[in-house]
């Protein structure tokens, strides 16, 4: 039997039963530091190397020797621990897990924060902070396991760069040690400090955004230019046609005031939205609307569509060249879009670049008011050989007329939906 045992944060968390299990085990496995700390003899220890090799060694020992095997984990083995890694190589029934106190639990207890709805993530080796911004968009509490690069001050600076407000930071340093320290601060204060390398960060919401992030946003509550915001009926149909999944990556190309980006953010719990807008005044409105709604997963790119797409194309080409040493087709990055919405500026070069950068199976939706735009999008999609569906939307809304009501039509809008073929078709 392979037992995966959480040791907690300190000796007080290790029960007599746990210690008896370690003493009686035929083999004790784990990182060298934790094996040394627990005084495991050389003849019955297995040190962690690569995870694949470690798992293979565990399986071989389990098949060839009598007696139990204990795999040691700091804190709790299934919270960003070795237990989760082993489940890539073993079925759950092949392992017996023994939970213990995690750094997250201890930190929440120290600060008196209920954590039943806490979003938990590890920043170890992570460069994509999309899940963090998604957690700040939808939750009230987020817990972060940090590393030397993503330290509390670095995280605070990144949040401030995004414009995040209404949150404060709790940092639990060196938990269960003689130098343990607990600090609650603003993001600005946290960004100016240095921190013990062993820490857990808790981000707590302190203010409710003034505008609720809902589908069908109240346009009067948003910063906007008259006539430039995609109207609510068009947003509703466009979002429906995009068929966003919770972890989708959406590029809102020609974002205007950002209404489509904001409503998309309401639908994404783990995804990412990039709102691209070339005019500085409109980009400022998008940032303002992000702050009003707390849709922090929306990243604003103040640049032209052509420059934005050319930069992404260059990055993809450089990634492919670094991998192969040649100049092959651009390599799609992990943050490549699964969806793209063009609210304006749907020229042929923009559409072709967007099509190349979209992930296989990704969806593209373009809005067109002018017949020339409609024909441009049709021609490009047909050249690509993608299936295309064209929708025409004419919306009527009631308006007073004497003692009664009349229906006032909006200008017709075309929405064109297309899907990039999957790589295996």
N, C-alpha and C positions, 0 to 999 in steps of 0.2 A: 504494500500500500504506500502511495506517495502522499504525504501530508504537507500542505503548504501553510506555514505557520507565521502569523503576524506577531512580531515581538513588541508592538506598541512603541512608545517613544522613550521609555525609561524602564528601569528594573521594576518599579512598582506596578507596571502593567503586565508583568509576566507571572501568571498564576503558578502554584505548585504543580498542577497537572501538566501545564505546558513544559515546565522544567523537567519533570519526570519523563515526558515524551522525548525530549531531546537527549536525555541521558541514556535512554533505552534504545534509541534508533541505531540501526546498523550503519546508516550513512546519513551524514548531515551535509546539505548542499547550500550554496549561496555565494554572495560576494566575499572576497578575501577579508575585507575589513570587518564585516559582520561575523564571519567565522572566527576571526581573531578575538573580537570583542566577547564572544560567547565561550572562548577557550576550547574550541573543538580540536581534538587530537588529529594529527596529520593522517593517521592510518584510517580514519573514518570520515574524512572530509572530501567534498568534491567542490572545487572552486568554479565560479561562473566565468566562462570565456565568452564566445559568441553564443547567442541564444539558441541557434539551431544546433550547434555542437553540444551545448549544455543539455538541451532536451533529449538529444540522442543518447548521451551518456546516462541520463536518468532512466530512460526506457530500458537500456541495456542492463543497468544495475538492478532495476525492478524485476527483470526477467530472470536474472542469473543468481540472485542471492536471497537468502531468507531474511526476514526482519523488515521493519518499516524504514522508509526514507523520509527525512524531514528536509524541506526546502525553507530557508529562513527569509523573511521579508521584514523590512522596516515598516513600522506603522501597520497598516492593513494591506494584505496582499492583493486585494482586488480593487484598490483605489490608486490607479497609476502605479501599480507595483508589479512585482515579478509574476504574481498570479495571473494577471491579465495577459502578460507576454507568453506564459506557458500554455494558455488556452489556444494559441495559434498552432500548437503541436500536439495537444492532448484533447480528448473528449472530456467534457465536464465530469463524467462518471469515473474517469481514471484518476482524478485528483480529489483529495478531501481538503477543504479549506477551513482554516481556523482564524476567524477575524480578531481584530484587536483595535485599540484606540489609534486613530489616524491623526496626523497633524491638523487636518481640516476640523475634525471633531474637537480637538483640544483648543484650537484657535477660536472657534465659535463659542465654546464654553467660556473661555477667558473673557471674551467681549460681550457675552450674554446675548448672542444672536441665534435665534432659531434657524436651522438650516435645512428644513424639510423641502424647501423649494429652491435651494441654492444651485446655481449653475457652477459646475466644477470643471476646471481645465488645467492642463499642464502646459507651461510655456517652454519646457526644456527642448532646446533645439528647434523651436518653432519661429518662423518668420511671418507667417500669416496670422494676423490678429482678427480675422473675420469672425471667428466664433466668440471672441471677447466682445466685440462691438455688437454682435447679435444678442449676447446675454444682457448687455446694458440697454438694448432696445426693448427687450421683452420682460426682464426680470427685476427683482428688487435687491438681490444679493448674488455676488459672484466671488468664487474662491479661486486663487491662482497659485499653482506651484511654480516658483520662479527658478531662474538659473543666473549665472554670472552676467550673461548678456542682457537678459530680460529681468533685471533687478527692479525693485519697487520704484526707484527714482526714474528708471528708463520707461517703465510702464506709465507712470504719471505723466511724463513728458509726451509720450505718444497720445495719451488721452487728451491732453491739453492742445496738442496740435490738431486733433480732430475737432476741437471746440467743445468737448464734453463738459457739461455743467450738471449740478444737481446730484453729485455723487461725492462721497468721501472715502478715504482709504484707511483701513486698519492693517497694521503690520505686526505679526507675532514673530519675534526673532528668538532663535536658539531655544525653542520650547523645551521645557523639562531639564534645563541646564542651569548652572549657577549664574550665568549671564543673561538669562531670559529677560526680554524687554517687550513691553506692549505699548504700541503707539497708535493714536488716532489723529489724523491730520487731514487738511484739505489737499487736493491734488497739487496745488501750487507749492505747498509746504513740503510734500513728499518728494517733489521733483528736485528740491534743493539739498536733499540729505543723502548721506551714505548709510548703508544698511549691512547688518551681519549677513554673511552669505547663506546661512541657514534661516529661511524665513518663509512664512505663508502670508499671502496678501488677501484681504477681504475687502471687496468694494461694495459699499452700501448706498442704496438710493436715499437721498435726503429730501428731494423735491419731486412732486408730480409735474410732468410737462403741462404747460397751459392749454395745449390742444391735444385732444385724445387722438391717438394713432389708430384710425379706423378706415375701413373701406367706405368710399363715398365721403371723403373729407369735405368739411365746410370750407368752401373756397374763400369766403369772406374773412376767415380767420388766418389766412396765409398771406405772406408777402408775394405780390405778383404784379405783372404788367397786364393791363386790360387787353383782352383778346389773344394773349399768348399762352394761357394755361389750357392744357388738354382738358376738355369738358368731361364732367363726371360720367355721362353715358358712354363716351368714347373710352375713357379709362377702364370702365367696367368691362366692356367688350374686349379691349386690348389685353387686359390681364387674364381674362378667360381664355383667349386664344393662345396666350403664351404658355398656359398650363404649368405654372411654376411649382416646383417641388420645394420642400422645406430647406434643402441645401443648395438651391440653384444659385448661379452667379449671373446676374443681369447687368448688361451695359445699356444704360438709358442714354442714347446718343441724340444730342440736341434736347437737353433736359428742360429748358425753359425755366419755369419756377419750381420744378421738381416734383409735381404732384404724382406722376406715374412712379417715380422712384420711391416716394413716401408710401404709397399704397402697396407697392411691391414689398417694401420692408415689413409691412404688417403681415405678409404671408410667409416670409422667410424666417425660420427660427434658427437656422445654422448657416445661412447663405450670406451673400454679399451683393451689394448694389453699387455700381459706379455711375454717377451722374455726370455726363460730359457736357459742358456748356462753355462756349468760347467768349461770350460777352461778360465782362467783369461784373456789371450790375446785376445781371441775371444769376450768375454764379453766387454772388453775395446773397441773393434772395433764396437760393436753394439752401445755403448754409443757415440762413435765418430760419427757414422752415424746418430744417433738420432739428435745430435747437428748440423750436416751438413744440414739436411733436416728440422729441426724444428718440428719433429714428437714427441712432448713432451708427448703425451698420451702413448707412449711405455715405459713400466717399465721393467728394466733389472734385472733379478734375476740370480746372479752368484752362481750357485749351480748345483749339479747333478740332473738329472730327478728323480731318486729314492728319493733323500732327499727332493726335492721340493714337490713331490706328497705325500710322507709320512707326511710332515709337514702339508699340506692341509688336509690330512685325519685325522690327530690328532686334528686339529682345528675344523673340522666338528664334530668329535666325542665328543669333549669337549662341543661344543655348544649344541648338543643333550642332553648330560648328565646334563648340567646346566638347561636345560628347563624341563627335566622329572625326574631328580634324579636317572635315571637308565642308562644303557649302551646300548641303542638301536642302530639302524643303523645310520651312520653319517648323520647329518642334513646339507643339502646344504645351503651355505651362500649366501647372496645377490650378492656377487662378484664371485660366482661359474661360471665356463665357459659355454658359449653357444656353443663354437666351440673349437676344438683342432686340431692343425697341428703338425704332427711328421715328421720332416725333416730327422731324423736319430735316432738311438737308440730305435727302436720300438720293444723292448723285450716283452715277454708275461706279466711279472709283471707290467711293465710300462703301457701297454695297458689296463690291468684289473683295475689298480688304476685309470687311466684316465677315463675309462668307468663308474666307480662308482661315480666319482666327477662331471662328465658332467651333465648338467641339462637335465631333460626329454625333448625329442624332439631335443636335441643338436646334432651337426654334428661333425664327426671325419674324417679327411683326413690324410692319411699316405703316405709318399713317400718311395719307395723301389727300389734300384738298384740291390741288390742281390736276387737270387731266394729263398734263405733261409729266408730272411726278408719277402718276399712276402708270403711264406707259413706260417710263424709265425703269420702275421697279419690275414691271412685267417682263420687259425685255431682258433684264439681267437675270432674273430667276429662271426664265425659260432657257437662256444661254447656259446656265449652270445645270439645267436638267432636273431641278428640284420640283416636287409637287407644289402647286400654288393654288390657293383659294382666295378669292376677292370678295370682301363684304362691303356693302354700302349701308351706311347708317344715317338716317334722317330722324332726328329727335324732335318731338313737339312738346312744348311746355305750356301750361295754362297761364293766361294773363287776363286781368279784369277788362271787361267791355260792358260799360254801363252797369246794369245790375246783374250781369251774368259773366260768363267766362268765355274766352276764345282760346284756341290753340295756336301758338306761334312756332313755326318751324325753325330749326337751326339750319346752317349750311350743311349740305351733304358732305360726309367724310367717308373716304374709302380706307378700309383696313385690309392689308394684304398679309396673309400668313403663309409661311413656307417652313419646311423642315429639312435640315441637312441630312443626307443619307448617312446611316451608320457605317462604320468602317468595314463591317463584314457583309455589306450588301452591294 
